[in-house]
Amino acid sequence: MTKQTHSFQAEVAQLLHLVTHSLYSNQEIFLRELISNASDACDKLRFEALNDSSLYGDQPNLEVRVSFDKAAKTLTIADTGIGMSEQEAIENLGTIAKSGTKAFVEKLSGDQKADSQLIGQFGVGFYSGFIVADKITVESRRAGLAASEGVRWVSGGTGDFEVEQIERAERGTSITLHLRPEAEEFLNGWKLKQIISKYSDHISLPILMEKEEWKESEKEGEPGQMVKTGEWETVNKASALWTRPKKDITDEQYKEFYKSISHDYEDPLTWSHNRVEGNTEYTQLLYIPAKAPFDLYQRDKHAGIKLYVKRVFIMDDAEALMPQYLRFVSGVIDSADLPLNVSRELLQESRDVRLIRDGSAKRVLSMLEDLARHDRHEVAAEGDVTDVVSEEDKAKEGKYTQFYNEFGAVLKEGLGEDFGNKERIAKLLRFASTTHEGLVVSLADYKARMKEGQEAIYYITADSLAAAKNSPQLEVFKKKGIEVLLMTDRVDEWALNYLTEFDGTPLQSVAKGAVDLGKLQDEAEKKAAEEAAEAFKPVLAKLKEALKDRAEDVRATSRLVDSPACLVVQDGGMSLQLARLLKQAGQKAPETRPVLEVNPEHPLVKKLDGSVHFHDLAQILFDQAVLAEGGMPEDPAAYVKRVNALLV
């Protein structure tokens, strides 16, 4: 068959240009990525062969071979895995498919070191070969196809690639890198073994390299050299890391295993390795990352859990094994109870899977609780006796804050998704407040600081921290020194529908219902407020009439100190913030009219009585309350026109 030339998809061409010309820090990651891909190909063959053992043909062994040729300046990674057909080679190596290449390109920052660390995280690991190679040749034959249906794919990493059909006796794929002059350090057996030991030691398949031995030169005065013997040896431990005893695994090995399965360059925050016995037996090795992945907020993102059954790989991204709100967790679960031919449909319904999912969720929450306990240690006053802090505890300081800044918004989704663990999740939440900057205030912290007589945990939701801190609804709380939690995540409004109380204390939005400070408001204040409201009744009646199409009600309030008016909704109603979020998401929000609360003591409100501009002032008052609450007036031009008319 003649060669066919194809052009790379635009984003792949852009990526290859960046890889070839910019990303040169930490070159050795290419070998980790290519060996990981080879291992995945073998795992996929093993899985497909459960139903069709003939796919093995006359090659029963699954393995990865790494070889190099100093004379030709080539490095080859070959596997006996599932292989590719011609069409699969074109689709997988030349287009985005589901690799996430486009998202990768959008994420690039221009920082060479930071950008190179993204390789693999976006499923573009194959292209990392161009960091060290100016040409890559891929030869492959899919399991089950005839020897005459092999394929050769060749590219120099520029704008196009060539594909041709070839005769290939072996099943699987071999990738040959034609190394650049500056990358010839990888034509060294000792260095390659060192890299494999560092990144790929855990892989359960044997990684083979040719043995080398030292041979003295026959000519006097010339140095000896390493010579290949023709015998192949396994250079990794070739045993699944999660099956080894914990005492035999170093922290460094745990970290490198995480990087290989998650394609993350950074070390994880923490991990947990356990064997669970009982009604369902399984081994779990779960990791919490240090940084959020680029697609964290895509609800259809699958959890990064690999499922094995009796050490046989079944599937990547086994979403049924981890709740959606913990989709950031990476790791491996190896079950002794699930059937080897488990299907995705069965996986969703299996009782054993539900037990594994529940057990995994509880394990992750335990890890987070441990980080939260050690997040900060109070500094004692001089002379005080304090507990001795171990080195292990010191190592965990600040890690929960780091976790929460990255994943806190996703964790909140668990309030509505995981009713059985709702209380545990609530204890892990952190917020800013009117008395504390940053996400450092837990609900337990707030409750411990509540004023005597305070009967609720007060909070406010807003689009931003500045909008929350400066909301008019907070004025009376600031005046009385009552702490209010500031909630600015988009998920907060939804999540708090499922959290109405904490440890017996109700949560109360300061933007819903009439303000009622209960025992915190003395009788003199209540009486003064009632008298002001009574005297203000005629003006309130006129305001209700002027705003009858915009406000459900108009009432005097004691919650305002410096502002003339604010908007609230009735208890149980949908907040204005949630209504805005629904509209921004393209969803229908029920039409709800807010309540306008006015401050009878404010000069602008006092000016209403007897004013010839009463109607315009009433509309301005309402629109200003909308702006202060974070919204936009229904008719901005009319608002500006009214304000200008009064100014002149």
N, C-alpha and C positions, 0 to 999 in steps of 0.2 A: 504493500500500500504506500502511496506517495505521502510525503510530509504535508501537513496542513498548518498554516500559520493563523493564529488567532490573536486578537488584541485583548489585553487585560481590561477588565472593567475599570472605569475612570478612577474610583477610589483606591483600587488595588495598585494601579500605576502610580498614584500619588504616594501611597504607603511605601512602595518599593523604592521610589526616589529618595524618600526620607531615610529609609533603612540603609540604603547604599551610600548615602552621602553625609549622614548626620549622626546616626546612632552607633557610636563606637565604644561607649563605656561599658564595661563588663561584657566583653565579647563572648565569654564561655557559656552564656545562657543558651546559645543556639543548640548546644549538644543536649542540654536538659530537655529542651522542647522537642527535638527530633526523636530522642529516645522515648519520651513520654508518649508521643504520637505512635511510635512503633509498638509500644506496650499496649496502647488502646486498641490498635488494629488486631493484635493477638487475642485480646480479651473479647473483641467482637466476634472473631472466628469461633472461639470456644463457646460462646453463647449460641451462635447460629447452629453450631454442630451438635448441640443438644437434641435438635430435631432432625438433623441430617448429618450423620457421621461420615458420609462419603466426601464431605467437603475437605477432610484431611488428606484425601488421596494417598499418595505414597510418601507424604511428609508428616509423620505423626507428631513431631516435636515442634513446640512453639518456643521461639527464641529470638533474640536480637543480636546481630553481629556488627561489631565496629572494626573497621580496617582502614589502613592508610597506605598510600603509595608515594614515597618521597620523590621518586623520579618523575612521576606524572603530576605531583603536587595535588593529589586528591584525597579526600576523606569520605568514606562510605558508611552509611548506617543502613543495614538490611534487616528485614524481619520476615517471619513466615506467617504473617497474619492474614487478614481477610483480603487484602489487595484491592486493586481498583480496575474497573473496566475503562475503556477509552472515554466514554461519556462522563464517568465519575471523575476521571483525571481532569477533564476540561472544567467540570463544574466545581470541583473541590479546590483546585489549584489556581484557577483563573478568574473566578468570580467571587463576589461576597458570600453568596449562599447564606448560611446562618452564622458566618464566622464573626460578625460584629466588626468587620474591618472599617466600615463607614464611621461607626461610633468611636473606634480607635483613633482615626484620623482627626475627628473633631476634638478629641481629648488632648491631642498633642499640644504642648505648651511652648516648644522651642528650646526648652532646657534639655540638653542632650542626655544628661544622666537620668533625670526624672523620666524622660520619654522612653528611654531604653528599658526602664523598669516596667513599663506597661506591656511590653511584648509578652504574649502568652495569656495575659489576663483577659484579652479580648478575642481569644481563639485564633490569633494570627501567628501562632508559634512557628509554622512552617516557613513563613517569610523571614524569620530571624536568621535563616541560613545565609541570606544575602549580606548579613553583617560581615561575614568572613569570606564569602565566595563571590566571584564575578560571573560564575555560571553554575547552574544546578541542573543535573540530569536525573530524572526520576524514571525508573523502569518498574513495571508492575503487572501482575496478572491476578484477576479476582478468583477466589476459590470457587471451583465448580465450572470455570470456563476452560476451553481447550487451550493447549500450549500455543496455538497459532493466534490466539486472541490477546496476546500481551500488548502493552502500550509503552511507548517512550515519550516522555514530556521533557522538553529542554527550554530553558530561558536564561537570558543574561541579566534578568532583573530590570529590563528597560520597558518598552511599550508593548511587547508582544511575546508569544511563546509558540513553540512548534510541537505538534503532536503527530505521531505515526504509529501504525500497528506493527508489532514485532513478534518474533517467535521467542517465547520465554518458557523454559521447562519448569522453573520453580514458581510455586505460589508465593504471593506476598509482594513486598515492595522493597526496592533498594534506592536510596537517595545518595547520589554522588556529588559532593561539593568540590568544585574546582577553585582552590583557595587563592586568595589574593596574596601578593608577595609579603605584605605586612602580617598575614595570618599563618605563616608557615610554622609558627610555634606549635600548632596543633598536629603537626606531622611527627609527633613524639609519643611513643607508647606510654611512658611513665606519666606524662602530663594528662593524657586522655584517661588513664586509670584513676588518676587523682580527681579529675572532674566527675567521673562516673561515681566514684566513691562518695563524693560530696553531695551530689544532687540525686542520684538514681540508685543508691545502695538498697533502698527498701523494695524496689520493684520485684514482684514475685516471680517474674520470668528470668531465666538466665541471660545475662549480657555477656557475650563471648568476645574475646580478642585473641589474636595469635600470640603464642608464647614467644618470648625473645630471650636470647642468651648472649653473653659477652664473648666476642671472638677476637683474639689478638691478631694483629696484622702480620701477614707472612713476610712483609718487607720490613727490614730493620729501620727503625727511626720513625715509622708511620704509626699513628695511634690506632688502637683497636676500635671496634664498634659493636653495637647491638645488632644481632642477626635473627630474623624470624626462623622458627624451627618447623613451621607448618602444622604444629599442634595447637588446637584451640583450648582456651581455659576460661572458666567463669570468673569474672572480675567483680561481681557484686554478691551480696549475701544471698540473694534470690529467695528470700523468705519474707512473706508479708509482715510488715513492721507491727501491725496491730495484733498479730498472733504471738509475738514474743512476750516474755515476761517484762513487766514495767522496769524491774531492777536492771535489766540488761540493755535498756534503751537510754541514751543520753538526751539531754535537752536539745543539743544540737541536731541529733537525728530526728527528734520530734519536729523541730522547726523546718528542717529541710524536707521532710515528708509533707508537711503542710504546704510548703511552697510548690511542691511538685503536683499536688492534687488540685490546688486552688489557682495556680499560675499567678500567685501574688508574690511580689518581690520582698515585701516587708515581713518581719517576724509576726506571728500571731500574738494577741494580747494574752491569751491563756488557752489551755486545752484540758481535756479530761479523757482518760483511757480506762475503761472498765469492762469487766466481764459480768453480764447480768444473768443470773440463774433463777429458775422458778418455773412458772407456767410456760414462759417463753424464754429460750436461751439465745443470747446474742452477745457479741462483742461490739462496743462502740468506742470510737476514737473521734472526738468532736472538738472543733477549734472555733474560737471567736476571733475574727480578724481585727487588725488595728485600724484599718481604713475601710470606708464604705465603697463597694464596687460601683461602677458608673450606672448600672441599671437597677440599683437597689429599690427605687420607687416604682418600678414596673411590676404591677401585681401579678403578671403572668410569668415573672421570673421564677424559675425552679430553684429549690434549695440545692446547695452544693454538696449533697450527700450521695456517695457512691454505695450501691447495694451489692453485697456479695452474699452468696448462699453456700455454706461449707467451702469457703475460699474460692468459689467460682464466680467470676464477675457476671452480674446480671444487668445492671444499668447505671448510667450516670444520672445525676439530677433526679433522684428518687423523691419527688415532691410529696408522696404520701407518708414519708417517714419523718417529716418535720413540719410543724404548723407554719402557715404562711407568714405569721408575724416574726418567725425566727429564720426567715429565708436567707439571712446573711451567714448562717452557720455553715462551715465546711467540715467534711470528715468522711469517715467510713463506718458502715454498719455491716457486720458479717453475722448472718443468722444461721442457726443450726436447725430451725424448725420449718422455714418456708420451703415449698417444693422448688426443685431446680428449674422447672419449666414455668415458673411464675410469670403471669402476664400482667400488663399494666392494669387491665380491668380487674383481675383477681387481687392485685396489690391494693386497689382502692377499697375493696370490700372485706378483705381478710381480717378476722379477729386478731390474729397474731400481729398484723401490721398496726392495728390500732393500739395494741399494747406497746409495741416498739415506739410508735409516735409519742404516746403519752409518757413513756419512760424517758425518751430523748428530750422532750420538752422540760420535764422536771430536772433532768441533769443539767441542761443549759441554764435554767433559772438558778440552780444551786451554784453554778460557776459564777453567775452574775452577783448573787448574794454574797459570795465569798469576796469578790472584788470590791463590792460596795462596803463591806465591813472594814476593809483595809484601805479604803480610799484616802482617808486623812487621819492623822493622829494629832490630837490637841496638844499644844505646847503648854507644859505645866509651869506654874509660877515658881520662882526660885525657892528652893526649900521643900517643895511638895514632893511626895513620894508617888512615882508613876510606875506603870507596868513596864517591864523590859520589852522592847520591840525587837523582834528577831529580824535577821537579814531578809528572810523570806517575806515577812510582812512589809519591810521597807521597799522591797522590789515591787510590791503590788500597789504602793501609794500612787494615787493619781490615775490609775488605770481605769477605774470605773468612770471617772469624769471624762477621760478620753473616749471610752466606749460610748457614753451617753451622748456626747457631742456628735458622734458619727451615726448612731443607731437609735437614739431615744425616740424619735418620731415613729419609727417602725415598731418598736416595742409597745407603744401605746395601742397599736392595733389589736394587741392581745386582749385588751379589756373587753372587746366585743366578740372575739373569736374563741377565747379559751376561758369559759366560765369557771371551770374547776380550779384554775390557777389565778383567778382575777385578783384575789387579795395579795398574793405573792407579787404579781406584776405591779399592783398599786404601790407597794412598799418600795419598789425599785425606781419609781418615777421621780424626776427631779425638775424643779421649776425655778425661774427667777421670781423675785417678789419685790414689793415696794420697799423692803428693808435690806435686800441682798441682791447684788449684781451676779450675773452668771447663773447657770443651771446647777444650783447647789442646794436648793431647799427641797427636802423630802416632805411628804404629807405628815410623817411622824414628827419631823423637826417643827413644822408649823403648829401642829397640835400641842406640842410641848410648850410653845411660846404663847399660846392663846391667852388673851386677857381674862381675868376673873369675870364671870358672867357672860362671856362670849359663847354663843350657842351654835355657830356654824363656821366652816372653813370657807372664806370668801375668795373668789377668783374673778378674773376678767379675761376675755379672749379678744384678740386684735390681730391685725395683719403684721404688725411689727412691734418690737419692744418699745420704741419711742411712742407709738400710738397708744399702747397699753398704759405706759407710765404717766402720760399726760391726759388721759381720759377724764372728762368732767365727772364721770360716775365715781371717781376715787376721792373726790375732794373732802367729803365728810369723814372718810376712813383715814385720810392723812391727818386731818385736824385732830382726830381722836387717837392717833397713833396705832390704828388697827392694821395689821399686816394683811396684804392682799396678794395672792399668787397671780403672776402675769403669764398668760399662756398665749403663745404666738405661733405654734405649729398648726398647719392646716388641718391636721387630724384631730386636734384637741376637741373641737365642738362635737364631732361624731363620737369620739371615745368617751367623753363625759356623759353621754346619754346612758352609758352602761356603768358609770361609777357615780352613784348618787350620794354615797356616804363612805367615810373611812373610819374604821374602828369605832363605829357607833355615832360619829359626828357627821351631820349632813354637809354636803358641798353646796354652796349658794353662789350663783352668779350675781355680781353687783349690778348687772345690766338687765336683770329680769325682776319683774314685780316691784312693788313699792319698797323703799328702803325700810328695814325694820331691824334696828340694832338691839332690840330687846332690853335687857338689863343694863346695856352700855349707854343707854340714853336716859338721862334723869327726867324726873317729872316736870321740872321747870322748862326744860327744852321741849318736851312733848306739848306742854300747854301753850308755849309761845308759837310753836309750829301750827297748832290747831287754830289759834287766834288769827295768825297771819293768813291762813287758808280761808278762814271765814270772811275776813275783810277783803280778800282778793276775789271772792266769788263772782262779782259782776264782770271783772276783767276776764276771768276764766271762761265765763259763758260766751263772751264776745270772741275769745280765741277759738273756742270749740266750733263756733259758727264759721269763722274765717278759714279754719283748717279742716273742716268736716270731710273733705275729699282726700286728705293726706294723713291725718292722725286719727287713731281709734279713740283717743281720749286726750284731754289736756288737764293736768293737775299740778297743784303747788307741791313742792317737795322741800325737804330739809337736807337732802343729800348734797346740794350744791352750795359752795362757799364763794368762789370767785367767778364762776361761769353763769350766764343768764339762763341757759336751758340745756337739756340733754334728752336723748332718746332712750327709751327702754321698751321691752316687750313684756306682755303679761306672763305670769308664771305658767310654765308648761308650753309656752309658744316657741316657735323657731326663732332663734336669735338672728339679728340683722347680719352678723358676720357669716353665719352658716348659709343664709339665703344668698349672700354675695358669692360665696365659694361654689355653691351649686350652679349659679348662673355662669360663673367663669368656666366651670367644667362642662358647660353645654347642657346641663340638666334643668328640668323644670322645678322651680321652687314655688311653693304655695304663696299666693298673694296675702301678705300679712301687713297690716298697717301698725306702725309703732305708736307708743304712748309718748307724748311730749310732756316732760316735766320742766316746770319753770321755777326760777328762784325769785320770789316776791320782793326780795331785798336788793336785787341788782338794779342799778340805774337804768339800764336799757328796758327792763321789764316795767319799772315804774313809769317810764316815759310813754308806755302804751296807753295809759289811762287818759282819755280825752284827746289823744293825738289825732290830727286830721289824716295822718299817714298810717292809721292803725292796720289796715289790711296789708300794706306793703311791709310794715315792721313785723307783723305776724309771720309772713312768708319768709322774710329774712331770718327771723329767729329760728324757724324750723330748718331752713337750709343750712344755717350755721351749725345747728345741732347735728345735722347729717354729716357735714364736713368733719366736725370734731370726733364723730364716731367712726370715721374712716371711710365713709361712703362719698357719693357724688350726688349733687342735686339733680332732680329729674330734668330740669331745664336750666342748665348753667347760664345760658345767655340771659334768661329772664332774671336770674339772681343778680348777675353783674349789672343789668340795667337798673334794677331797683336800688342797689347799693350806690351806683353812680348818681342816680336821681336825688338821693338823700344827701350825698356828699356836696352837691352843688346847690 
